């Protein structure tokens, strides 16, 4: 595998620059303390984010059906106003999707529905073109895994890394195979002896790599990522985004990314959907939505992004 040039941390600072798939990227920053960062990145990590990757459909999927979709979904918490209203969003194989909006827009609520942790008040969540039912949850869990925001609280400090990474295998009845754990750790740039250590021995960036290893150990088709880099410093953030991009190319993985960071969205996702107060107000190709937004709310989101002077 040949080395790909690593972009510097300012790459994620301005979505306007990143939204142009042809924009040149600057050179690499100095290596960080994250040992996985020194590993060569896949050449696919620096490819045009607007180009969808060829990918095989999920098991049991109807031909041409999205891997996961929300169809006319609404949801209300008990005694509260609607958190989501008539939301339709599809995650197609090989085409990463970003879900953006202010805090309270309904992003995390929609992610809970897509994870099967809650049931829509109206509408349907589909998996491979068919409604997601309780009887299909085991297959769904094997195909759809999650990475959460905080790498410090998402790992149980009482357990060794090998046990943590093997959790999905045990939950799916696949057995805690050490070889599969080692393979997942290697895929995220961590050595096999990581499995015998505890979470407190690792930095934030390393812990998020471990959380990603746990999510990919059962070879899912879809990764639901809830603000996966927001708790990390900027340089580590760039490296984790590079890792996710590389995993998409190498493991036939598609990501639904929930993020406030439009720079990360522009770097990683081909399709972007904008939520405002529980309603989907705009969606389309990322370069179009971020480069020439049609909705006033999207324009306000873009205008609020800090930019370096000059």
Sine and cosine of phi, psi and omega as CSV:
sin_phi,cos_phi,sin_psi,cos_psi,sin_omega,cos_omega
0.00,0.00,0.74,-0.67,-0.02,-1.00
-1.00,0.06,0.41,-0.91,0.03,-1.00
-0.95,0.31,0.63,-0.78,0.16,-0.99
-0.97,-0.26,0.59,-0.81,0.03,-1.00
-0.91,0.41,0.72,-0.70,0.02,-1.00
-1.00,-0.02,0.77,-0.64,-0.01,-1.00
-0.96,0.27,0.34,-0.94,0.02,-1.00
-1.00,-0.01,0.17,-0.98,-0.21,-0.98
-0.89,0.45,-0.40,0.92,-0.01,-1.00
-0.93,0.36,-0.19,0.98,0.01,-1.00
-0.83,0.56,-0.59,0.81,-0.08,-1.00
-1.00,0.00,0.03,1.00,-0.11,-0.99
-0.99,0.16,-0.47,0.88,-0.09,-1.00
-0.78,-0.63,0.96,-0.28,0.01,-1.00
-0.91,0.42,-0.46,0.89,-0.02,-1.00
-0.88,0.48,-0.65,0.76,0.03,-1.00
-0.94,0.33,-0.68,0.73,-0.06,-1.00
-0.95,0.31,-0.39,0.92,-0.05,-1.00
-0.92,0.40,-0.36,0.93,0.08,-1.00
-1.00,0.10,0.95,-0.31,-0.07,-1.00
-0.88,0.48,-0.37,0.93,-0.04,-1.00
-1.00,-0.01,-0.01,1.00,-0.07,-1.00
-0.91,0.41,0.65,-0.76,0.03,-1.00
-0.95,0.31,0.52,-0.85,-0.01,-1.00
-0.93,-0.37,0.63,-0.78,0.00,-1.00
-0.96,0.29,0.09,-1.00,-0.11,-0.99
-0.99,0.17,0.09,-1.00,-0.16,-0.99
-0.96,0.30,0.53,-0.85,0.19,-0.98
-0.98,0.19,0.12,-0.99,0.07,-1.00
-0.90,0.44,0.48,-0.88,-0.03,-1.00
-0.89,0.46,0.59,-0.80,0.02,-1.00
-0.99,-0.17,-0.04,-1.00,-0.02,-1.00
-0.96,0.27,-0.20,0.98,0.00,-1.00
-0.94,0.34,0.93,-0.38,-0.10,-1.00
-0.91,0.42,-0.43,0.90,0.02,-1.00
-0.94,0.33,-0.30,0.95,-0.09,-1.00
-0.94,0.34,-0.40,0.92,-0.06,-1.00
-0.98,0.18,-0.19,0.98,-0.02,-1.00
-0.94,0.33,0.61,-0.80,0.03,-1.00
-0.88,0.47,0.66,-0.75,0.03,-1.00
-1.00,0.06,0.43,-0.90,0.08,-1.00
-0.90,0.43,0.62,-0.78,0.07,-1.00
-0.83,0.56,-0.45,0.89,-0.01,-1.00
-0.93,0.38,-0.30,0.96,-0.04,-1.00
-0.91,0.41,-0.39,0.92,-0.04,-1.00
-0.95,-0.32,0.26,0.97,0.00,-1.00
-0.98,0.18,0.20,-0.98,0.01,-1.00
-0.85,0.53,0.89,-0.46,-0.03,-1.00
-0.93,0.37,-0.23,0.97,-0.01,-1.00
-0.99,0.14,-0.14,0.99,-0.03,-1.00
-1.00,-0.09,0.86,-0.52,0.01,-1.00
-0.95,0.32,0.57,-0.82,0.01,-1.00
-1.00,0.03,0.57,-0.82,0.17,-0.99
-0.92,0.40,0.69,-0.73,-0.04,-1.00
-0.50,-0.87,0.51,-0.86,0.04,-1.00
-0.99,0.15,0.52,-0.85,-0.02,-1.00
-0.95,0.30,0.33,-0.95,0.07,-1.00
-0.91,0.42,0.43,-0.90,0.02,-1.00
-0.84,0.54,0.74,-0.67,0.03,-1.00
0.99,0.16,0.07,1.00,-0.05,-1.00
-0.97,0.23,0.58,-0.82,0.14,-0.99
-0.95,0.33,0.57,-0.82,-0.01,-1.00
-0.84,0.54,0.80,-0.60,0.02,-1.00
0.99,0.15,-0.09,1.00,-0.01,-1.00
-0.97,0.23,0.55,-0.84,0.10,-1.00
-0.90,0.44,0.43,-0.90,0.04,-1.00
-0.88,0.47,-0.76,0.65,0.00,-1.00
-0.65,-0.76,0.59,-0.81,0.01,-1.00
-0.47,-0.88,0.50,-0.87,0.22,-0.98
-0.95,-0.30,0.78,-0.62,-0.05,-1.00
-0.86,-0.52,0.97,-0.26,0.02,-1.00
0.85,0.52,0.63,0.77,-0.15,-0.99
-0.98,0.18,0.71,-0.70,0.18,-0.98
-0.79,-0.62,0.46,-0.89,0.01,-1.00
-0.44,-0.90,0.67,-0.74,0.08,-1.00
-0.75,-0.66,0.73,-0.68,0.16,-0.99
-0.96,0.27,0.48,-0.88,-0.11,-0.99
-0.83,0.56,0.83,-0.56,0.06,-1.00
0.98,0.20,0.09,1.00,-0.07,-1.00
-0.90,-0.43,0.13,-0.99,0.08,-1.00
-0.94,0.34,0.33,-0.94,0.02,-1.00
-0.85,0.53,0.77,-0.64,0.07,-1.00
-1.00,0.05,-0.46,0.89,0.06,-1.00
-0.67,-0.74,0.60,-0.80,0.02,-1.00
-0.69,-0.73,0.90,-0.43,0.13,-0.99
0.77,0.64,0.81,0.59,-0.01,-1.00
-1.00,-0.09,0.80,-0.60,0.08,-1.00
-0.82,-0.57,0.83,-0.56,-0.07,-1.00
-0.47,-0.88,0.73,-0.69,-0.02,-1.00
-0.87,-0.49,0.65,-0.76,0.10,-0.99
-0.95,-0.32,0.96,-0.29,-0.04,-1.00
-1.00,-0.09,0.53,-0.85,-0.05,-1.00
-0.84,0.54,0.76,-0.65,0.07,-1.00
0.99,0.16,0.10,1.00,-0.05,-1.00
-0.77,-0.64,0.99,-0.15,-0.04,-1.00
-0.90,0.43,0.64,-0.77,-0.05,-1.00
-0.87,-0.49,0.71,-0.70,0.10,-1.00
-0.96,-0.30,0.64,-0.77,0.08,-1.00
-0.88,-0.47,0.92,-0.40,-0.11,-0.99
-0.83,-0.56,0.33,-0.94,0.01,-1.00
0.39,-0.92,0.21,-0.98,0.00,-1.00
-0.94,0.35,0.22,-0.97,0.12,-0.99
-0.85,0.52,0.71,-0.70,-0.02,-1.00
1.00,0.02,0.05,1.00,-0.02,-1.00
-0.97,0.26,-0.33,0.94,0.00,-1.00
0.92,-0.38,0.14,0.99,-0.05,-1.00
-0.89,0.46,-0.77,0.64,-0.03,-1.00
-0.92,0.38,-0.54,0.84,0.06,-1.00
-0.90,0.44,-0.70,0.71,0.04,-1.00
-0.89,0.45,-0.62,0.79,0.02,-1.00
-0.90,0.44,-0.63,0.78,0.05,-1.00
-0.87,0.49,-0.65,0.76,0.03,-1.00
-0.91,0.41,-0.66,0.75,0.00,-1.00
-0.94,0.34,-0.41,0.91,0.08,-1.00
-0.99,0.13,-0.13,0.99,-0.04,-1.00
0.98,0.21,0.30,0.95,-0.01,-1.00
-1.00,0.05,-0.23,0.97,0.06,-1.00
-0.53,-0.85,0.33,-0.94,-0.03,-1.00
-0.95,-0.32,0.72,-0.69,0.01,-1.00
-0.86,0.50,0.58,-0.82,0.12,-0.99
-0.94,0.34,-0.59,0.81,0.08,-1.00
-0.64,-0.76,0.34,-0.94,0.02,-1.00
0.99,0.17,-0.14,-0.99,-0.15,-0.99
-0.63,-0.78,0.61,-0.79,0.24,-0.97
-0.99,-0.14,0.78,-0.63,0.00,-1.00
-0.90,-0.44,0.46,-0.89,0.03,-1.00
-0.74,-0.67,0.91,-0.41,-0.05,-1.00
0.89,0.45,0.50,0.87,0.04,-1.00
1.00,0.05,-0.06,1.00,-0.01,-1.00
-0.89,-0.46,0.55,-0.84,0.00,-1.00
-0.83,0.56,0.65,-0.76,0.05,-1.00
-0.98,0.18,0.91,-0.41,0.00,-1.00
-0.91,-0.42,0.24,-0.97,-0.01,-1.00
-0.84,0.54,-0.59,0.81,-0.02,-1.00
-0.94,0.35,-0.28,0.96,-0.01,-1.00
-0.98,-0.19,0.06,1.00,-0.13,-0.99
-0.90,0.43,-0.59,0.81,-0.02,-1.00
-0.90,0.44,-0.73,0.68,0.06,-1.00
-0.88,0.48,-0.62,0.78,-0.01,-1.00
-0.90,0.44,-0.70,0.71,0.00,-1.00
-0.89,0.46,-0.54,0.84,0.02,-1.00
-0.94,0.33,-0.52,0.85,-0.06,-1.00
-1.00,-0.06,-0.35,0.94,-0.08,-1.00
-0.77,-0.63,0.88,-0.48,0.02,-1.00
-0.81,-0.59,0.21,-0.98,-0.12,-0.99
-0.79,-0.61,0.49,-0.87,0.19,-0.98
-0.82,-0.57,0.76,-0.65,-0.10,-1.00
-0.98,-0.21,0.12,-0.99,-0.19,-0.98
-0.93,0.36,-0.74,0.67,-0.19,-0.98
-0.99,-0.16,0.94,-0.33,-0.01,-1.00
-0.94,0.33,-0.20,0.98,0.01,-1.00
-1.00,0.07,-0.59,0.81,-0.04,-1.00
-0.99,-0.11,-0.22,0.98,-0.06,-1.00
-1.00,0.08,-0.10,0.99,0.03,-1.00
-0.91,-0.41,0.77,-0.64,-0.01,-1.00
-0.94,0.33,0.90,-0.44,-0.08,-1.00
-0.93,0.38,-0.24,0.97,-0.03,-1.00
-0.99,0.12,-0.25,0.97,-0.12,-0.99
-0.94,-0.34,0.52,-0.86,0.11,-0.99
-0.95,0.30,0.36,-0.93,-0.09,-1.00
-0.87,0.49,-0.61,0.79,0.01,-1.00
-0.85,0.53,-0.67,0.74,0.02,-1.00
-0.93,0.37,-0.64,0.77,-0.01,-1.00
-0.89,0.45,-0.74,0.67,-0.05,-1.00
-0.91,0.41,-0.52,0.86,-0.04,-1.00
-0.99,0.16,-0.06,1.00,-0.07,-1.00
-0.80,0.60,-0.74,0.67,0.01,-1.00
-0.89,0.46,-0.57,0.82,0.01,-1.00
-0.89,0.45,-0.70,0.72,0.03,-1.00
-0.92,0.40,-0.68,0.73,-0.02,-1.00
-0.90,0.45,-0.50,0.87,0.00,-1.00
-1.00,-0.04,0.04,1.00,0.00,-1.00
0.96,0.30,0.44,0.90,-0.04,-1.00
-1.00,-0.10,-0.15,0.99,-0.02,-1.00
1.00,0.09,0.63,-0.78,-0.06,-1.00
-0.99,0.12,0.96,0.28,-0.07,-1.00
-0.96,0.29,0.91,-0.42,0.00,-1.00
-0.86,0.52,-0.53,0.85,0.00,-1.00
-0.91,0.41,-0.62,0.79,0.03,-1.00
-0.94,0.33,-0.57,0.82,0.07,-1.00
-0.90,0.43,-0.72,0.69,0.01,-1.00
-0.88,0.47,-0.63,0.78,0.01,-1.00
-0.91,0.41,-0.65,0.76,0.02,-1.00
-0.92,0.39,-0.66,0.75,0.04,-1.00
-0.90,0.44,-0.65,0.76,0.04,-1.00
-0.89,0.45,-0.60,0.80,-0.02,-1.00
-0.90,0.44,-0.45,0.90,0.01,-1.00
-0.98,-0.20,0.18,0.98,0.11,-0.99
1.00,0.07,0.41,0.91,0.01,-1.00
-0.89,-0.46,0.60,-0.80,-0.02,-1.00
-0.95,0.31,0.32,-0.95,-0.06,-1.00
-0.90,0.44,-0.50,0.86,-0.03,-1.00
-0.94,0.33,-0.12,0.99,0.13,-0.99
-0.83,0.56,-0.54,0.84,-0.08,-1.00
-0.87,0.49,-0.42,0.91,-0.06,-1.00
-1.00,-0.07,0.12,0.99,-0.04,-1.00
-0.93,-0.36,0.10,-0.99,-0.06,-1.00
-0.95,-0.31,0.38,-0.92,-0.05,-1.00
-0.83,0.56,-0.57,0.82,-0.07,-1.00
-0.92,0.40,-0.21,0.98,-0.01,-1.00
-0.99,0.10,0.01,1.00,-0.12,-0.99
-0.85,-0.52,0.44,-0.90,0.08,-1.00
-0.97,0.24,0.12,-0.99,0.01,-1.00
-0.87,0.49,-0.68,0.73,0.02,-1.00
-0.91,0.42,-0.64,0.77,0.04,-1.00
-0.91,0.41,-0.64,0.77,0.02,-1.00
-0.90,0.44,-0.61,0.79,0.03,-1.00
-0.94,0.35,-0.53,0.85,0.12,-0.99
-0.89,0.46,-0.65,0.76,0.04,-1.00
-0.90,0.45,-0.68,0.73,0.02,-1.00
-0.89,0.46,-0.61,0.79,0.04,-1.00
-0.93,0.37,-0.64,0.77,0.06,-1.00
-0.86,0.51,-0.67,0.74,0.04,-1.00
-0.87,0.49,-0.63,0.78,-0.04,-1.00
-0.95,0.32,-0.51,0.86,-0.09,-1.00
-0.99,-0.15,-0.04,1.00,-0.12,-0.99
-0.89,0.46,-0.48,0.88,0.01,-1.00
-0.99,-0.14,0.26,0.96,0.06,-1.00
0.82,0.57,0.86,0.51,0.04,-1.00
-0.95,0.31,0.24,-0.97,0.10,-1.00
-1.00,-0.06,-0.47,0.88,-0.07,-1.00
-0.78,-0.62,0.69,-0.72,0.09,-1.00
-0.90,-0.44,0.88,-0.47,0.07,-1.00
-1.00,-0.06,0.94,-0.35,-0.15,-0.99
-0.92,-0.39,0.92,-0.39,-0.04,-1.00
-0.99,-0.13,0.98,-0.18,0.00,-1.00
0.74,0.68,0.83,0.55,-0.17,-0.99
-0.95,0.32,-0.22,0.97,-0.03,-1.00
-0.84,-0.54,0.03,1.00,-0.12,-0.99
-0.93,0.37,-0.39,0.92,-0.01,-1.00
-1.00,-0.01,0.11,0.99,-0.10,-1.00
-0.95,-0.32,0.41,-0.91,0.09,-1.00
-0.93,0.36,0.27,-0.96,-0.19,-0.98
-0.89,0.46,-0.68,0.73,-0.03,-1.00
-0.91,0.42,-0.69,0.73,0.04,-1.00
-0.91,0.42,-0.57,0.82,0.04,-1.00
-0.86,0.52,-0.71,0.71,0.01,-1.00
-0.87,0.50,-0.67,0.74,-0.06,-1.00
-0.93,0.36,-0.59,0.81,0.04,-1.00
-0.94,0.35,-0.61,0.79,0.08,-1.00
-0.89,0.46,-0.67,0.74,0.07,-1.00
-0.86,0.50,-0.67,0.74,0.02,-1.00
-0.88,0.47,-0.73,0.69,-0.01,-1.00
-0.88,0.48,-0.66,0.75,0.03,-1.00
-0.88,0.47,-0.67,0.74,0.02,-1.00
-0.90,0.43,-0.66,0.75,0.01,-1.00
-0.90,0.44,-0.59,0.81,0.04,-1.00
-0.86,0.51,-0.68,0.73,-0.04,-1.00
-0.96,0.27,-0.65,0.76,-0.14,-0.99
-0.99,0.13,-0.44,0.90,-0.15,-0.99
-0.85,-0.52,0.25,0.97,0.06,-1.00
0.85,0.53,0.72,0.70,-0.12,-0.99
-0.95,-0.31,0.62,-0.78,0.07,-1.00
-0.87,-0.50,0.67,-0.74,-0.11,-0.99
-0.91,-0.41,0.71,-0.71,0.29,-0.96
-0.97,-0.26,0.92,-0.40,-0.11,-0.99
-0.96,-0.29,0.85,-0.53,0.18,-0.98
-1.00,-0.10,0.83,-0.56,-0.10,-1.00
-0.39,-0.92,0.53,-0.85,0.22,-0.97
-1.00,-0.03,-0.27,0.96,-0.14,-0.99
-1.00,0.01,0.98,-0.20,-0.07,-1.00
-0.95,0.32,-0.37,0.93,0.10,-0.99
-0.92,0.40,-0.68,0.74,0.06,-1.00
-0.91,0.43,-0.66,0.75,0.03,-1.00
-0.85,0.53,-0.74,0.67,-0.03,-1.00
-0.89,0.45,-0.54,0.84,-0.04,-1.00
-0.97,0.25,-0.57,0.82,-0.24,-0.97
-0.94,-0.33,-0.43,0.90,-0.22,-0.98
-0.91,-0.41,0.60,-0.80,0.04,-1.00
-1.00,-0.04,-0.37,0.93,-0.05,-1.00
-0.75,-0.66,0.66,-0.75,-0.01,-1.00
-0.77,-0.64,0.70,-0.71,0.06,-1.00
-0.86,-0.51,0.68,-0.73,-0.08,-1.00
-0.92,-0.39,0.84,-0.54,0.04,-1.00
-0.97,-0.23,0.72,-0.70,0.14,-0.99
-0.74,-0.67,0.89,-0.46,0.04,-1.00
0.76,0.64,0.71,0.70,0.10,-0.99
0.99,0.13,0.03,1.00,0.02,-1.00
-0.89,-0.45,0.62,-0.78,0.05,-1.00
-0.99,0.13,0.94,-0.35,-0.11,-0.99
-0.99,-0.14,-0.33,0.94,0.00,-1.00
-0.31,-0.95,0.62,-0.78,0.16,-0.99
-0.42,-0.91,0.43,-0.91,-0.02,-1.00
0.27,-0.96,-0.20,-0.98,0.05,-1.00
-0.84,0.54,0.65,-0.76,-0.08,-1.00
-0.85,0.52,-0.68,0.73,-0.01,-1.00
-0.88,0.47,-0.56,0.83,0.02,-1.00
-0.96,0.27,-0.74,0.67,-0.07,-1.00
-0.91,0.42,-0.67,0.74,-0.03,-1.00
-1.00,0.07,-0.45,0.89,-0.04,-1.00
-1.00,0.03,-0.53,0.85,-0.02,-1.00
-0.57,-0.82,0.92,0.40,-0.08,-1.00
-0.90,0.44,0.58,-0.82,-0.02,-1.00
-0.99,-0.15,-0.35,0.94,-0.07,-1.00
-0.98,-0.19,0.65,-0.76,-0.01,-1.00
-0.84,0.54,-0.57,0.82,0.01,-1.00
-0.90,0.43,-0.67,0.74,0.04,-1.00
-0.89,0.46,-0.66,0.75,0.03,-1.00
-0.89,0.45,-0.60,0.80,0.05,-1.00
-0.91,0.41,-0.65,0.76,0.05,-1.00
-0.86,0.51,-0.71,0.71,-0.02,-1.00
-0.92,0.40,-0.61,0.79,-0.03,-1.00
-0.94,0.34,-0.33,0.95,-0.02,-1.00
-1.00,0.07,-0.11,0.99,-0.03,-1.00
-0.96,0.29,0.82,-0.57,0.04,-1.00
-0.90,0.44,0.63,-0.77,0.06,-1.00
-0.76,-0.65,0.55,-0.83,0.06,-1.00
-0.94,0.35,0.63,-0.78,0.02,-1.00
-0.93,0.38,0.40,-0.92,0.08,-1.00
0.95,-0.30,0.00,0.00,0.00,0.00
